Amino acid sequence: MKASIITSFLLFIPSLLLVGQTQVTFVLEEQPSEHSKYIGIRGDTPPLSWDKTIHIPKTDEGYKITLEFSPTSQEIAFKFVQDHAENLVWENLQNRSLKIYPDSSIISTYQWNQEQVVEVSSLPKIPSSALLEDFELIKTMVLEVHPGTYRYNSHEQIAQALEELYSKFKQPLTYGEAYLAISKLTATLACGHTKAGFNNQLPLINSLIHYQQDKVPFTFKWVGDHMILTHNASKEDILRRGTSILSMNGVPVKDIRERLLPYIGADGATDGTRVYKLAVNGYDFRYNAFDIFYPLLFPPKGDSLALTIQSFGESSSRDVQVAWIGREERSQILKERYHDFPATRDDMWKFQMVDDSIGVLSMNSFGLYGWKAMTLDYKKFLAETFKELREQSVPHLILDIRENTGGNDEMAVELFSYLVPYSMSFEREGRTRYTSFPSSLRPFIQSWGDNPWYYELSPKDSLPTQGYYIFKENFTQQTVKSDKKPYKGKVYLLSSAANESLAFYTAYRFQLQERGLIIGQETGGNLNDINGGQILFLRLPSSKIEIDFPVIGGFSLPAKPNSGVIPDISIPKSREDIANGIDTELAATLALIRAGK
């Protein structure tokens, strides 16, 4: 879906308002469906509510309504909906947001299901004085709050990283330059949950990083140092599966990757995950780091991208020009061109029998909530899958999580209730670096839930130990009996560097409970545990850039190797298999089973 440029007009008319009040007139220009008279709005700030629709009347200008907001309101999040009887349809995009001011009247115009896009090229640079105000908030977050600041870095390394950011902020920067500088700082923390956010930015930053016509018109994977094409969304038929992209606009792809890696965060020394994040899968429900950082570091010149390629099976190379593309247009073309290309998160789950003795259960998303979330009834899906396995006495199950990057805990809990007779957690403890959250940060923090319990903590240890407070919840070894009939056959888990967060925990628990063989590549995450749980969103007031960061770190007891889960059988990626449409890890696992191992 092509995004449109949205203009908002701010009209300051204090004489028409009660003291301090803000009037916002919402205008929705396009008619989204035949149920247009049921158009409404929901949001997070009274009089708006996420639970109840305020219907919007039709006028000559479109759908138009004026609402009054409290003078204490500073920013509202909202979405338009179609609310007809039992049928509630939300816009399929991230929450819209609007900055509001006391004693003002605002008219803001939108189009149904289209992102707000700001023309970033016309924006002035951010003044140094404003950036340095943001720097103080970032510095406080790093030095006083983040639980992983010194997990993998010395005090000297952190001081050097902050000094580098400070030096950059001492001069005016574009929004893109500021986003890069902040991303390099957050990547230094070696935490997979810390970054200049991809999902929670305001329209200005979203316009910069997601909605420009500056994305490559293909998807690819890294095989060693080689960029290997997997899907083609361009008009050039020569770009076929297995093609090696040798250079882009004259720059060797290995050099491009090395230039981008310092901006990519992952847990500890799991560099395979950093490389994985610099691939492009093209799904419209996931953002790829390469899509964001490549255009910022290598700005497009002109309407096309010059590629040097080597087709699979050929020794010579050739040059080809391809047009830049938008990420949504690319995804739409790939859905139409490739019948098996995932259209939604629901397509990341499937179950199929390879033969009478082998089933394959793919669970490549735990994205139960949030933007473009799954709608699949996963409990019913798992119940039916394991019922079929049980009734047909299937002796082998391959569990595929290779593209799973994490998500909601309850989905993994449900899975393991069918795999093991009891569940357990490994020895770990929660740690924070504060008991009272810094007051300077509080006005700029957002997160899920209405109760900011993380502002005032009661640690188990009142005095810090090695710079940490031991959080009152101590994650000790425990067992919980399953309420299901666990599957009794052999299980094989397919893993990859994509497996961070909950996907890492899934692989780690599978290994700890000795449920079967893990086949594939080292996961993301870290055996020393990760910083996760409660994630906060720091919205910097000057640059408008939002930073995701955790407030609690999990720490393994005792300390373990600085790595992800190492598979029992490592399977490297294969360009030949990509070219021939062969699933390398699955084929190796099937061969293993049929060999009786």
Salt bridges, closest charged atoms under 4 A:
GLU34 OE2 - HIS35 NE2 3.85
GLU61 OE2 - LYS64 NZ 2.77
ASP83 OD2 - ARG42 NH2 3.46
GLU91 OE2 - ARG96 NH2 2.61
GLU164 OE2 - LYS168 NZ 3.81
GLU164 OE2 - LYS184 NZ 3.01
ASP214 OD1 - LYS215 NZ 3.05
ASP225 OD2 - LYS254 NZ 3.49
ASP225 OD1 - ARG257 NH2 2.70
ASP237 OD2 - ARG240 NH2 2.78
GLU258 OE2 - ARG257 NE 3.83
ASP271 OD1 - ARG274 NH1 3.01
ASP284 OD2 - LYS335 NZ 2.87
ASP284 OD2 - LYS372 NZ 3.53
ASP291 OD2 - ARG330 NH2 2.57
GLU314 OE1 - ARG318 NH2 3.02
ASP355 OD2 - ARG594 NH2 3.29
ASP400 OD1 - ARG402 NE 2.88
GLU414 OE2 - LYS484 NZ 3.47
GLU429 OE2 - ARG431 NE 2.90
GLU456 OE2 - ARG442 NH2 2.87
ASP483 OD1 - LYS484 NZ 3.06
GLU500 OE1 - LYS277 NZ 3.06
ASP529 OD2 - ARG428 NE 2.56
ASP548 OD2 - LYS195 NZ 3.86
ASP583 OD1 - ARG402 NH1 2.71
GLU585 OE1 - ARG402 NH1 2.77
GLU585 OE2 - LYS573 NZ 2.93
